[in-house]
Amino acid sequence: MKLAITVIVLLLLAFGATTGFTQLPTGVLRIRVRVKSTDAAPLRGFARKRFYLIPGTLEQNRALVDAIERQQLISRDCYYRELGASQALMAWLRAGECESVYCREVDQEFVTGPKPVPEFAAAYAASQKEFAGDDTARKWITTNLDPKIRDGFYKYRQTAIATLLKQTTGSVLSVMTDRNGTAYFTELGPGPYVLSSVIPTELDQSVVNWNCEVQVKPGDLATEKPYLLSNRKDRLVKCVAVEKPLPPCPEPVK
């Protein structure tokens, strides 16, 4: 019996070797995004920002890149101002570079502090009636926020991304940077890719967008390829963002 099992295992190994069953080496692209809001400001990691890796060269993806560069999206402040959101809520979102209230925990100071966020205070009062305990009410505060206030801006941007990426034919990968502005694309085959933020990302009073061609060469396989992005030119920066002033809010419809 043992002999028969041994023979079967050897046959399976031989079959894998002759049919290419073995795992081919792949590459890893490590991106690090470092930005500064002004020339005098220090460089910092761009945290919690999503980037996409699209198969093909810039020229092969020219229609998509042109559409990315033409798009006009309203800013976070404009979106929330149109909803009639409070200045305190917009400041809370701005401080964390947030696209929704899910990006960080709502601390007690923003609920019952000396200068609470009105939307959070109202939702907290409603949550106290539903949940036992003040701490539980605070942690579940988002359940009593208007959906447009809660994550409407995030969904608005996700819809724009999905619409743009419908123009691609290959499999698009995406990653989000960590708190230091670092992220990894893994299991990459050799060839050209377009590294893109797809939609403009807000940076204080500007919006920045990255669209750069990356070559994963056969020599990069089974290794980690570093790639530095920034909104400032430097000899080590491989991909420089296109930076534009933050667009003004549209005039209200009368």
C-alpha positions, 0 to 999 in steps of 0.5 A: 500500500505504501509503495502504491502511494509513493508511486502515485505521488511521484507520478503527480510530481512528474506530471506537474513538472512536464505541464507547467503546474509549478508556480511561476515567480511573480513580482511585488510593487511597493508604492510609497506616496509622499506629499506636501501641501506647500513648498515650506511644509514637510513631506508626509505619507499620504495615508488611506488613499487608494491606488489602481494598477491597470494592465497596459501602457499609457498609450494603450490606456490613452482613452481612459487616462484622457477621461480621468484627466477631463473629469470634474468632481465636486470637492468634499466641502462642496458636497457637504455644504450642499447638504447643509452640513455643519462647519464642525462636521466638515472640519472633522472630516477635513482633519482626518482627510476622510471621505466618510464618517467611517474613516475614524472613531467618533470620540466623546469630545465630538459628541458631548464636548464643549464644541460637539459636532451637531450631526454627531450629537443628534445621532448620539441622542437617538442612539441612546434611546436604542442601545443600552449604555452611553459607550455603545450608543457612541460606537453605533452612532453612525446608524442614526446619521443620514446616509448622505451625511454618513457615506454619501460622498464616498459612494459618489466617488466610488460611482465615478471610479466604477464608471471610468474603470468600465473602459478597461479590458484587463483585470485592475488591481487596487490597494490602499496606503497605510498610515505611512503612505505605503501599499503593495501590489502583489503577484504581478506578472511581467509587463507594462501597467498604468499606476493611477489614483483614477479620481482626483485626491484632495490635498488641502487647497489642491487636488492631485492625480497620478497616472504613470507607466510602470514596467515590471521586468522579468528581473523584478520577479520574485523581488520587491520593486520600490516606487516613490510617488509625490506631488513634488519633483525629486530625483528619487520620485518615479511618478509626479502628480498633476496638481490643480487648485481645488475647484470652486463649489457650483452655484446653487440651483435657484 
